[in-house]
Amino acid sequence: MKTELAIVIFTAITQLTQSTFFDSSDVICSQKLKVSRELFDSWFHGTTLEITDVNDKLIDDYMICWMQERKFTNKDGEINYDNLYEWVRKDVYRYFGKDITTHPLEERKEIAAKIIPECQAEVGFDKFINNKEIAAYNCIATKIEKV
C-alpha cells in the first residue's frame, strides 16, 4: 500500500512539474512551429533541464519564438533584462521543484543578479541575444539547478 501511494505521489509531482515547465508561451510556439509535446519534452535533459541538442534548427527557432513570447527579447533580439531577471527569480526555481521556503524570493533576486551576468560573460551576450538563445537558457538552467 505504501509503495502504491508513493508511486501515485511521484506521478502527481512529475505531472505538476512538467505542466508548470510547459507554459502559455510554449503552447503558442508549439502551435506555430508544429512541435508536439513529446518532441518538446525530448529536447530537455531529465534532471538538469538543459537542451541536449544545441545544433537543432527547430530548437533554435523554437527558442527564438519562446523568448519573444516571454518578452525576454524583441524581434530584433534585444534583451529585456527586467523580464529575464523576473523569470529566473520566479519560474526557473519552480522548474526544478525548489520551493519558496527553501529559496525565498529575496535570495532568488540575489542569485539572479549573480547568475545572469555570469551567463552573459560565459555565453557572450549583452544588449542583444545574438542567436545564443539555447546557450543562454542552458547556462541559466545549469546554474539554478546547482543552487
Phi, psi and omega in degrees: 000317180296322179296317180297319179296318178298320179294318179297315180296316179299315179298317180296317179295317179299315180295320178296315179298315181295321182289330178280338178286326181263104187255187183297327176294324177294321178300312181299310183291325177297318178292315180300319187257005179056053180254122178286161178297324179296316178296314177307308182300327182290343181286340190250137174297139185299329183256311186276343183063015174289150173284125189276329180252095186281357182247013181275121183298322179296319178294319175304309181299320179297313182294325175297312178301311184298317180293326177288318179295324178281354180067029173280330178223159172262184184296340178269358180087008177287133186274135172261096186293330177300314180291321179296314177299318180296320178298313179299315184294323185255303191280317187299322177300321180295325179303325183264007178071023179273125187266168185290334180285325178282324182229083181298156184303323180295319177296320180298323178299315180295318180294317177299321180295339178268315187293315185298313176297325177298316180291325175303312182292317183291318186270326179093050172232155181220259179287328180241148181288335174055045178059033180241033183300313182295314181298320178296313178301311182299320179298311181296314181299316180299316182291320178292321181300329182277350182291000000 
